[in-house]
Amino acid sequence: MASRKSFLLRLDPAVHDALARWAGDELRSTNAQIEFLLRKALQDAGRLPGGTGRQRGRGRPRKDDDSA
């Protein structure tokens, strides 16, 4: 698996709560929801790099899934 960068993100508590609720509705973690939204914004703006790996799908991976 490719390495991941981590960084501190400061959010207004109300924004974080809204993201967490939205993530739960989409069966994603809050972190995965933020990454999903950032990737979508980059793609819509035509700025998503071509070599960017795919984001894992929603929900739990299957037991027979080798990508975990």
N, CA, C and O atoms as CSV, one atom per row, in Angstrom:
chain,resi,resn,atom,element,x,y,z
A,1,MET,N,N,0.842,-1.178,0.000
A,1,MET,CA,C,0.000,0.000,0.000
A,1,MET,C,C,0.883,1.236,0.000
A,1,MET,O,O,1.921,1.258,0.662
A,2,ALA,N,N,0.485,2.255,-0.730
A,2,ALA,CA,C,1.244,3.495,-0.792
A,2,ALA,C,C,1.214,4.201,0.554
A,2,ALA,O,O,0.254,4.084,1.316
A,3,SER,N,N,2.280,4.932,0.830
A,3,SER,CA,C,2.322,5.656,2.097
A,3,SER,C,C,1.331,6.813,2.054
A,3,SER,O,O,0.984,7.312,0.984
A,4,ARG,N,N,0.889,7.222,3.217
A,4,ARG,CA,C,-0.092,8.296,3.338
A,4,ARG,C,C,0.531,9.436,4.129
A,4,ARG,O,O,1.299,9.197,5.061
A,5,LYS,N,N,0.212,10.652,3.772
A,5,LYS,CA,C,0.666,11.814,4.525
A,5,LYS,C,C,-0.371,12.126,5.593
A,5,LYS,O,O,-1.575,11.995,5.372
A,6,SER,N,N,0.114,12.533,6.735
A,6,SER,CA,C,-0.803,12.957,7.790
A,6,SER,C,C,-0.477,14.400,8.165
A,6,SER,O,O,0.673,14.832,8.086
A,7,PHE,N,N,-1.504,15.131,8.570
A,7,PHE,CA,C,-1.309,16.513,8.993
A,7,PHE,C,C,-2.464,16.910,9.896
A,7,PHE,O,O,-3.519,16.276,9.906
A,8,LEU,N,N,-2.238,17.964,10.644
A,8,LEU,CA,C,-3.244,18.471,11.568
A,8,LEU,C,C,-4.214,19.356,10.808
A,8,LEU,O,O,-3.792,20.217,10.037
A,9,LEU,N,N,-5.496,19.159,11.013
A,9,LEU,CA,C,-6.521,19.983,10.378
A,9,LEU,C,C,-7.407,20.555,11.475
A,9,LEU,O,O,-8.037,19.813,12.228
A,10,ARG,N,N,-7.451,21.855,11.555
A,10,ARG,CA,C,-8.288,22.510,12.565
A,10,ARG,C,C,-9.615,22.884,11.911
A,10,ARG,O,O,-9.648,23.559,10.882
A,11,LEU,N,N,-10.701,22.437,12.523
A,11,LEU,CA,C,-12.037,22.715,11.998
A,11,LEU,C,C,-12.907,23.316,13.082
A,11,LEU,O,O,-12.724,23.043,14.268
A,12,ASP,N,N,-13.841,24.126,12.666
A,12,ASP,CA,C,-14.879,24.604,13.571
A,12,ASP,C,C,-15.640,23.370,14.054
A,12,ASP,O,O,-15.945,22.492,13.246
A,13,PRO,N,N,-15.951,23.279,15.331
A,13,PRO,CA,C,-16.661,22.085,15.838
A,13,PRO,C,C,-17.964,21.792,15.104
A,13,PRO,O,O,-18.305,20.628,14.896
A,14,ALA,N,N,-18.688,22.818,14.714
A,14,ALA,CA,C,-19.950,22.593,13.999
A,14,ALA,C,C,-19.689,21.986,12.617
A,14,ALA,O,O,-20.453,21.137,12.158
A,15,VAL,N,N,-18.613,22.419,11.956
A,15,VAL,CA,C,-18.252,21.852,10.653
A,15,VAL,C,C,-17.845,20.396,10.828
A,15,VAL,O,O,-18.243,19.541,10.037
A,16,HIS,N,N,-17.059,20.112,11.852
A,16,HIS,CA,C,-16.645,18.734,12.110
A,16,HIS,C,C,-17.858,17.844,12.384
A,16,HIS,O,O,-17.946,16.730,11.866
A,17,ASP,N,N,-18.780,18.334,13.192
A,17,ASP,CA,C,-19.978,17.540,13.501
A,17,ASP,C,C,-20.800,17.265,12.243
A,17,ASP,O,O,-21.308,16.159,12.057
A,18,ALA,N,N,-20.930,18.275,11.381
A,18,ALA,CA,C,-21.678,18.087,10.137
A,18,ALA,C,C,-20.976,17.071,9.242
A,18,ALA,O,O,-21.629,16.213,8.648
A,19,LEU,N,N,-19.643,17.163,9.143
A,19,LEU,CA,C,-18.879,16.190,8.351
A,19,LEU,C,C,-19.018,14.783,8.910
A,19,LEU,O,O,-19.166,13.822,8.154
A,20,ALA,N,N,-18.969,14.658,10.232
A,20,ALA,CA,C,-19.081,13.345,10.868
A,20,ALA,C,C,-20.453,12.722,10.598
A,20,ALA,O,O,-20.548,11.524,10.333
A,21,ARG,N,N,-21.514,13.531,10.665
A,21,ARG,CA,C,-22.855,13.011,10.371
A,21,ARG,C,C,-22.961,12.576,8.910
A,21,ARG,O,O,-23.504,11.512,8.612
A,22,TRP,N,N,-22.442,13.404,7.999
A,22,TRP,CA,C,-22.461,13.097,6.579
A,22,TRP,C,C,-21.662,11.832,6.302
A,22,TRP,O,O,-22.095,10.976,5.531
A,23,ALA,N,N,-20.510,11.715,6.922
A,23,ALA,CA,C,-19.676,10.520,6.754
A,23,ALA,C,C,-20.428,9.273,7.214
A,23,ALA,O,O,-20.392,8.241,6.543
A,24,GLY,N,N,-21.104,9.364,8.348
A,24,GLY,CA,C,-21.881,8.227,8.838
A,24,GLY,C,C,-22.986,7.830,7.877
A,24,GLY,O,O,-23.245,6.643,7.675
A,25,ASP,N,N,-23.634,8.819,7.287
A,25,ASP,CA,C,-24.688,8.543,6.305
A,25,ASP,C,C,-24.137,7.828,5.071
A,25,ASP,O,O,-24.841,7.039,4.441
A,26,GLU,N,N,-22.868,8.108,4.727
A,26,GLU,CA,C,-22.230,7.537,3.542
A,26,GLU,C,C,-21.402,6.293,3.864
A,26,GLU,O,O,-20.725,5.754,2.989
A,27,LEU,N,N,-21.455,5.838,5.114
A,27,LEU,CA,C,-20.693,4.675,5.579
A,27,LEU,C,C,-19.185,4.873,5.411
A,27,LEU,O,O,-18.466,3.956,5.014
A,28,ARG,N,N,-18.723,6.082,5.721
A,28,ARG,CA,C,-17.296,6.401,5.673
A,28,ARG,C,C,-16.871,6.934,7.037
A,28,ARG,O,O,-17.701,7.377,7.832
A,29,SER,N,N,-15.577,6.885,7.293
A,29,SER,CA,C,-15.046,7.585,8.458
A,29,SER,C,C,-15.012,9.072,8.123
A,29,SER,O,O,-15.099,9.451,6.955
A,30,THR,N,N,-14.886,9.902,9.136
A,30,THR,CA,C,-14.788,11.343,8.896
A,30,THR,C,C,-13.566,11.642,8.036
A,30,THR,O,O,-13.636,12.469,7.127
A,31,ASN,N,N,-12.451,10.979,8.315
A,31,ASN,CA,C,-11.237,11.176,7.539
A,31,ASN,C,C,-11.457,10.794,6.073
A,31,ASN,O,O,-11.036,11.523,5.175
A,32,ALA,N,N,-12.101,9.678,5.830
A,32,ALA,CA,C,-12.364,9.241,4.450
A,32,ALA,C,C,-13.319,10.201,3.744
A,32,ALA,O,O,-13.192,10.430,2.541
A,33,GLN,N,N,-14.274,10.762,4.487
A,33,GLN,CA,C,-15.213,11.714,3.893
A,33,GLN,C,C,-14.479,12.986,3.475
A,33,GLN,O,O,-14.743,13.528,2.402
A,34,ILE,N,N,-13.562,13.464,4.311
A,34,ILE,CA,C,-12.787,14.650,3.963
A,34,ILE,C,C,-11.949,14.373,2.719
A,34,ILE,O,O,-11.889,15.205,1.813
A,35,GLU,N,N,-11.300,13.205,2.669
A,35,GLU,CA,C,-10.498,12.865,1.489
A,35,GLU,C,C,-11.384,12.760,0.248
A,35,GLU,O,O,-11.002,13.231,-0.823
A,36,PHE,N,N,-12.556,12.153,0.380
A,36,PHE,CA,C,-13.492,12.036,-0.741
A,36,PHE,C,C,-13.861,13.416,-1.277
A,36,PHE,O,O,-13.846,13.644,-2.487
A,37,LEU,N,N,-14.192,14.335,-0.372
A,37,LEU,CA,C,-14.596,15.676,-0.789
A,37,LEU,C,C,-13.440,16.444,-1.427
A,37,LEU,O,O,-13.635,17.166,-2.404
A,38,LEU,N,N,-12.240,16.289,-0.874
A,38,LEU,CA,C,-11.079,16.953,-1.461
A,38,LEU,C,C,-10.775,16.403,-2.854
A,38,LEU,O,O,-10.489,17.168,-3.775
A,39,ARG,N,N,-10.836,15.079,-3.010
A,39,ARG,CA,C,-10.587,14.478,-4.325
A,39,ARG,C,C,-11.626,14.942,-5.343
A,39,ARG,O,O,-11.288,15.243,-6.488
A,40,LYS,N,N,-12.888,14.998,-4.925
A,40,LYS,CA,C,-13.957,15.444,-5.829
A,40,LYS,C,C,-13.740,16.893,-6.237
A,40,LYS,O,O,-13.903,17.235,-7.409
A,41,ALA,N,N,-13.376,17.748,-5.291
A,41,ALA,CA,C,-13.124,19.157,-5.611
A,41,ALA,C,C,-11.941,19.288,-6.567
A,41,ALA,O,O,-11.993,20.074,-7.512
A,42,LEU,N,N,-10.878,18.525,-6.327
A,42,LEU,CA,C,-9.716,18.562,-7.220
A,42,LEU,C,C,-10.087,18.077,-8.623
A,42,LEU,O,O,-9.671,18.670,-9.619
A,43,GLN,N,N,-10.867,17.005,-8.697
A,43,GLN,CA,C,-11.276,16.469,-9.996
A,43,GLN,C,C,-12.168,17.461,-10.733
A,43,GLN,O,O,-11.994,17.681,-11.931
A,44,ASP,N,N,-13.121,18.061,-10.023
A,44,ASP,CA,C,-14.025,19.031,-10.648
A,44,ASP,C,C,-13.272,20.253,-11.160
A,44,ASP,O,O,-13.666,20.859,-12.156
A,45,ALA,N,N,-12.184,20.615,-10.476
A,45,ALA,CA,C,-11.378,21.770,-10.884
A,45,ALA,C,C,-10.319,21.400,-11.919
A,45,ALA,O,O,-9.580,22.266,-12.388
A,46,GLY,N,N,-10.243,20.116,-12.277
A,46,GLY,CA,C,-9.241,19.669,-13.232
A,46,GLY,C,C,-7.831,19.692,-12.662
A,46,GLY,O,O,-6.866,19.860,-13.407
A,47,ARG,N,N,-7.701,19.524,-11.350
A,47,ARG,CA,C,-6.403,19.603,-10.690
A,47,ARG,C,C,-5.989,18.304,-10.014
A,47,ARG,O,O,-4.966,18.277,-9.329
A,48,LEU,N,N,-6.743,17.234,-10.181
A,48,LEU,CA,C,-6.384,15.956,-9.582
A,48,LEU,C,C,-5.240,15.345,-10.387
A,48,LEU,O,O,-5.403,15.095,-11.581
A,49,PRO,N,N,-4.082,15.100,-9.762
A,49,PRO,CA,C,-2.944,14.546,-10.502
A,49,PRO,C,C,-3.293,13.191,-11.123
A,49,PRO,O,O,-4.047,12.407,-10.547
A,50,GLY,N,N,-2.733,12.932,-12.299
A,50,GLY,CA,C,-3.031,11.705,-13.026
A,50,GLY,C,C,-2.582,10.440,-12.322
A,50,GLY,O,O,-3.227,9.401,-12.467
A,51,GLY,N,N,-1.499,10.492,-11.565
A,51,GLY,CA,C,-0.979,9.305,-10.906
A,51,GLY,C,C,-1.601,9.029,-9.556
A,51,GLY,O,O,-1.099,8.196,-8.802
A,52,THR,N,N,-2.680,9.710,-9.239
A,52,THR,CA,C,-3.322,9.538,-7.939
A,52,THR,C,C,-4.003,8.180,-7.864
A,52,THR,O,O,-4.756,7.803,-8.762
A,53,GLY,N,N,-3.731,7.442,-6.778
A,53,GLY,CA,C,-4.359,6.142,-6.587
A,53,GLY,C,C,-5.842,6.281,-6.317
A,53,GLY,O,O,-6.334,7.352,-5.963
A,54,ARG,N,N,-6.536,5.181,-6.491
A,54,ARG,CA,C,-7.976,5.180,-6.227
A,54,ARG,C,C,-8.244,5.186,-4.735
A,54,ARG,O,O,-7.474,4.633,-3.949
A,55,GLN,N,N,-9.335,5.814,-4.357
A,55,GLN,CA,C,-9.763,5.782,-2.972
A,55,GLN,C,C,-10.553,4.500,-2.744
A,55,GLN,O,O,-11.313,4.065,-3.610
A,56,ARG,N,N,-10.365,3.897,-1.566
A,56,ARG,CA,C,-11.089,2.683,-1.235
A,56,ARG,C,C,-12.590,2.969,-1.223
A,56,ARG,O,O,-13.011,4.079,-0.895
A,57,GLY,N,N,-13.382,1.982,-1.575
A,57,GLY,CA,C,-14.832,2.139,-1.613
A,57,GLY,C,C,-15.443,2.321,-0.231
A,57,GLY,O,O,-14.760,2.204,0.787
A,58,ARG,N,N,-16.732,2.608,-0.215
A,58,ARG,CA,C,-17.436,2.837,1.039
A,58,ARG,C,C,-17.633,1.543,1.812
A,58,ARG,O,O,-17.642,0.454,1.239
A,59,GLY,N,N,-17.790,1.681,3.120
A,59,GLY,CA,C,-18.091,0.545,3.979
A,59,GLY,C,C,-16.891,-0.338,4.260
A,59,GLY,O,O,-15.758,-0.011,3.906
A,60,ARG,N,N,-17.159,-1.450,4.894
A,60,ARG,CA,C,-16.092,-2.390,5.245
A,60,ARG,C,C,-15.614,-3.149,4.030
A,60,ARG,O,O,-16.410,-3.487,3.154
A,61,PRO,N,N,-14.311,-3.424,3.965
A,61,PRO,CA,C,-13.829,-4.243,2.851
A,61,PRO,C,C,-14.326,-5.676,3.001
A,61,PRO,O,O,-14.548,-6.151,4.114
A,62,ARG,N,N,-14.496,-6.355,1.882
A,62,ARG,CA,C,-14.911,-7.758,1.921
A,62,ARG,C,C,-13.803,-8.602,2.524
A,62,ARG,O,O,-12.629,-8.241,2.452
A,63,LYS,N,N,-14.176,-9.722,3.118
A,63,LYS,CA,C,-13.171,-10.605,3.714
A,63,LYS,C,C,-12.219,-11.161,2.675
A,63,LYS,O,O,-11.056,-11.426,2.982
A,64,ASP,N,N,-12.691,-11.343,1.445
A,64,ASP,CA,C,-11.836,-11.875,0.393
A,64,ASP,C,C,-11.095,-10.783,-0.368
A,64,ASP,O,O,-10.400,-11.077,-1.341
A,65,ASP,N,N,-11.233,-9.514,0.062
A,65,ASP,CA,C,-10.572,-8.378,-0.589
A,65,ASP,C,C,-9.103,-8.352,-0.184
A,65,ASP,O,O,-8.787,-8.296,1.004
A,66,ASP,N,N,-8.194,-8.394,-1.177
A,66,ASP,CA,C,-6.755,-8.414,-0.899
A,66,ASP,C,C,-6.165,-7.022,-0.733
A,66,ASP,O,O,-4.983,-6.910,-0.407
A,67,SER,N,N,-6.936,-5.947,-0.943
A,67,SER,CA,C,-6.395,-4.596,-0.863
A,67,SER,C,C,-6.275,-4.108,0.572
A,67,SER,O,O,-5.695,-3.047,0.802
A,68,ALA,N,N,-6.803,-4.843,1.544
A,68,ALA,CA,C,-6.764,-4.380,2.937
A,68,ALA,C,C,-5.439,-4.660,3.593
A,68,ALA,O,O,-5.248,-4.331,4.764
